[in-house]
Amino acid sequence: MSRLSISVLVSASIACSMLFASCGTSRSSNATVYKTTPAGTGSRPDKKTFDIPSSLAPQSHALLTEAKRWIGTPYRYGGEDRNGVDCSGLVLNVYRSALQLKLPRNSAAQADYCKPLSKAMLMPGDLIFFDTAGGGGKKISHVGIYVGDGMMIHSSSSKGVIVSDINADYFKRTFAGAGYVEKYRDMIASNTPEPKPAPAAQQTSKNTAPKAVGTRNEAAVEEPFTLSLVTSLPSRKVTPAVTGTPKADEPTPEEARKKVLNTLIEQKLDSIFNR
């Protein structure tokens, strides 16, 4: 076999091996479209829908609802609309439309943008990354959105936007990491704000019973303390204690004066007639 024939065979072999790599979502890479889900892999078949639990946080519910609208959209390298979308374009549009969060454009940059976490800690809306280029390393080339129950929604180069099992043999073999968008998690955390301290003073409700005497009123600590002066006392009739024979009514001053004068007159008359 000539050297020329050997060179042609080697070139053909390299070209064939590239056809089984994943979708390249970076605009800086070449535009060759690779398969993301080889036929016959997966413990559960790909699906065209998924359930959204009502117990999810509003932000998670909005994110998955938006993602569900993209199911069936065909794959198109570099696409960002319903005419065709690639894997990172799907993630970009879902987060932007549902939560007004802007993520980087390609899957590798999206992985760098996320906070890493283990696959066991994934929650609906988090991202899961794969090295589907076949290099045997951790070079990110594909991304999906975790929707719960071990499933993700992603844009497959051969099937378009579908729902796949993240524990399928193919995705277990190419798994490169998982992460969460910090702003998304912060939104969820804001649904349960920390309790705020009660104000120093509150108005007493009309139906609230009065505080017991002697109980300190914390709300009135800053109020000035005042005393109400007693301007009058209720009159009270005093009855003298009875000790033996009750006393006769005492004469008025006029009666006493007359009595004294009468006594003096009588004494004077007695002295005149008895001389």
BELDAVEN-V969059 format. One record per residue. N is the residue number from 1. SS is DSSP state (H for helix, E for strand, - for the rest). Layout:
BEGIN
n=N ss=SS
n=N ss=SS
END
This chain:
BEGIN
n=1 ss=-
n=2 ss=-
n=3 ss=H
n=4 ss=H
n=5 ss=H
n=6 ss=H
n=7 ss=H
n=8 ss=H
n=9 ss=H
n=10 ss=H
n=11 ss=H
n=12 ss=H
n=13 ss=H
n=14 ss=H
n=15 ss=H
n=16 ss=H
n=17 ss=H
n=18 ss=H
n=19 ss=-
n=20 ss=-
n=21 ss=-
n=22 ss=-
n=23 ss=-
n=24 ss=-
n=25 ss=-
n=26 ss=-
n=27 ss=-
n=28 ss=-
n=29 ss=-
n=30 ss=-
n=31 ss=-
n=32 ss=-
n=33 ss=-
n=34 ss=-
n=35 ss=-
n=36 ss=-
n=37 ss=-
n=38 ss=-
n=39 ss=-
n=40 ss=-
n=41 ss=-
n=42 ss=-
n=43 ss=-
n=44 ss=-
n=45 ss=-
n=46 ss=-
n=47 ss=E
n=48 ss=-
n=49 ss=-
n=50 ss=-
n=51 ss=-
n=52 ss=-
n=53 ss=-
n=54 ss=-
n=55 ss=-
n=56 ss=-
n=57 ss=-
n=58 ss=H
n=59 ss=H
n=60 ss=H
n=61 ss=H
n=62 ss=H
n=63 ss=H
n=64 ss=H
n=65 ss=H
n=66 ss=H
n=67 ss=H
n=68 ss=H
n=69 ss=H
n=70 ss=-
n=71 ss=-
n=72 ss=-
n=73 ss=-
n=74 ss=-
n=75 ss=E
n=76 ss=-
n=77 ss=-
n=78 ss=-
n=79 ss=-
n=80 ss=E
n=81 ss=E
n=82 ss=-
n=83 ss=-
n=84 ss=E
n=85 ss=E
n=86 ss=-
n=87 ss=H
n=88 ss=H
n=89 ss=H
n=90 ss=H
n=91 ss=H
n=92 ss=H
n=93 ss=H
n=94 ss=H
n=95 ss=H
n=96 ss=H
n=97 ss=H
n=98 ss=H
n=99 ss=H
n=100 ss=-
n=101 ss=-
n=102 ss=-
n=103 ss=-
n=104 ss=-
n=105 ss=-
n=106 ss=-
n=107 ss=H
n=108 ss=H
n=109 ss=H
n=110 ss=H
n=111 ss=H
n=112 ss=H
n=113 ss=H
n=114 ss=-
n=115 ss=E
n=116 ss=E
n=117 ss=E
n=118 ss=-
n=119 ss=H
n=120 ss=H
n=121 ss=H
n=122 ss=-
n=123 ss=-
n=124 ss=-
n=125 ss=-
n=126 ss=-
n=127 ss=E
n=128 ss=E
n=129 ss=E
n=130 ss=E
n=131 ss=-
n=132 ss=-
n=133 ss=-
n=134 ss=-
n=135 ss=-
n=136 ss=-
n=137 ss=-
n=138 ss=-
n=139 ss=-
n=140 ss=-
n=141 ss=-
n=142 ss=E
n=143 ss=E
n=144 ss=E
n=145 ss=E
n=146 ss=E
n=147 ss=E
n=148 ss=E
n=149 ss=-
n=150 ss=-
n=151 ss=E
n=152 ss=E
n=153 ss=E
n=154 ss=E
n=155 ss=E
n=156 ss=E
n=157 ss=-
n=158 ss=-
n=159 ss=-
n=160 ss=E
n=161 ss=E
n=162 ss=E
n=163 ss=E
n=164 ss=E
n=165 ss=E
n=166 ss=-
n=167 ss=-
n=168 ss=-
n=169 ss=H
n=170 ss=H
n=171 ss=H
n=172 ss=H
n=173 ss=H
n=174 ss=H
n=175 ss=E
n=176 ss=E
n=177 ss=E
n=178 ss=E
n=179 ss=E
n=180 ss=E
n=181 ss=-
n=182 ss=H
n=183 ss=H
n=184 ss=H
n=185 ss=H
n=186 ss=H
n=187 ss=H
n=188 ss=H
n=189 ss=H
n=190 ss=-
n=191 ss=-
n=192 ss=-
n=193 ss=-
n=194 ss=-
n=195 ss=-
n=196 ss=-
n=197 ss=-
n=198 ss=-
n=199 ss=-
n=200 ss=-
n=201 ss=-
n=202 ss=-
n=203 ss=-
n=204 ss=-
n=205 ss=-
n=206 ss=-
n=207 ss=-
n=208 ss=-
n=209 ss=-
n=210 ss=-
n=211 ss=-
n=212 ss=-
n=213 ss=-
n=214 ss=-
n=215 ss=-
n=216 ss=-
n=217 ss=-
n=218 ss=H
n=219 ss=H
n=220 ss=H
n=221 ss=-
n=222 ss=-
n=223 ss=-
n=224 ss=-
n=225 ss=-
n=226 ss=-
n=227 ss=-
n=228 ss=-
n=229 ss=-
n=230 ss=-
n=231 ss=-
n=232 ss=-
n=233 ss=-
n=234 ss=-
n=235 ss=-
n=236 ss=-
n=237 ss=-
n=238 ss=-
n=239 ss=-
n=240 ss=-
n=241 ss=-
n=242 ss=-
n=243 ss=-
n=244 ss=-
n=245 ss=-
n=246 ss=-
n=247 ss=-
n=248 ss=-
n=249 ss=-
n=250 ss=-
n=251 ss=-
n=252 ss=-
n=253 ss=H
n=254 ss=H
n=255 ss=H
n=256 ss=H
n=257 ss=H
n=258 ss=H
n=259 ss=H
n=260 ss=H
n=261 ss=H
n=262 ss=H
n=263 ss=H
n=264 ss=H
n=265 ss=H
n=266 ss=H
n=267 ss=H
n=268 ss=H
n=269 ss=H
n=270 ss=H
n=271 ss=H
n=272 ss=H
n=273 ss=H
n=274 ss=-
n=275 ss=-
END
